[in-house]
Amino acid sequence: MTTTRLALALGAALALAGTAQAQDFKPKEQGLLMLNVRVSGVLTDASDPITTAAGADTGLHAKVGDDVMPTIGLTYFLTDHIAVEAIAGTTKHTVKATGPATNVTVHESWVLPPVVSLQYHFAPQAKVSPYVGAGLNYMIFYGGKDKNGFDVDIDNGFGYALQAGVDVVVKGPWSANVDVKKVFFETDASINSGALKSKVKLDPWVVSAGLGYKF
């Protein structure tokens, strides 16, 4: 279901991009402010070992699920080519303990992963304008609910991100946007007051598609 919703969002953005015509449009330039409203998939690949407090292997892994939610990005152009973007959004993720004979949900948590990145836009005056970026993020876990008798604590913390994307003019100040970020983030999870623990490498892909408006 997550993959299907994300594919539909990407398809919609690309379809809008395909409607770009030879008409007046607002290029990227110094001092411009750009708002992007996107549908974003936060796709994790975490499946890290769960150990005892003494470090012994339990044979279990902490697996974190994916989610798709709306996000907002705000970009300010310091020069025609260089911009700063801040994104905000929140997703909900399920944490499971998995093993050869185990697949049990231990925790559900909302995550707020704001990312601030410095971007370089290769063709700010063009209708098809790709960019790359790099920046920092801070993962905030909140609204957590323990499941099936487990007590789970997940640490907040800093990570960093790499980014690539493209803006394609639709009409006037409007553009279609496709954006991919790779966030590198590692956290400590404590289960049942430290009786079990896991160092979880979330390292999610944040794959987004949506519309932008230039002010």
VENVEN-V72271 format. One line per field, one symbol per residue. ss: DSSP state (H for helix, E for strand, - for the rest). psi: psi as a letter, one per 20 degrees, with the letter a starting at -180 (. if undefined). burial: 1 if it has 9 or more other C-alpha atoms within 8 Angstrom, else 0. Layout:
# VENVEN-V72271
ss=???
psi=???
burial=???
This chain:
# VENVEN-V72271
ss=-HHHHHHHHHHHHHHHH-------E-------EEEEEEEEEEE---EEEEEE----EEEEEEEE--EEEEEEEEEEE----EEEEEEEEEEEEEEEEEE--EEEEEEEEEEEEEEEEEEEE------EEEEEEEEEEEEEEEEEEE-----EEE--EEEEEEEEEEEEEEEE-EEEEEEEEEEE-EEEEEE----EEEEEE---EEEEEEEEEE-
psi=gghggghggghgghghhiiprmrqrorprpiqpppporpppoorkpmqqprrhijqpijqqopprrqprqrpppppohahhprpppqqrqqpqppqoqahkpnppiqpqqpompppqpqpohmhirhonrrrrqaqropoprkqpqqkjqopppprrqarqqqqappppgpciqqqppppqopopprpppplkihqrpopnglqpopqqbqqpp.
burial=01001100110011011001000000011101111111111111111111111000101111111111111111111111111111111111111111100000111111111111111110110011111111111111100101100111010111111111111111111111111111111111111101111111111111111111110
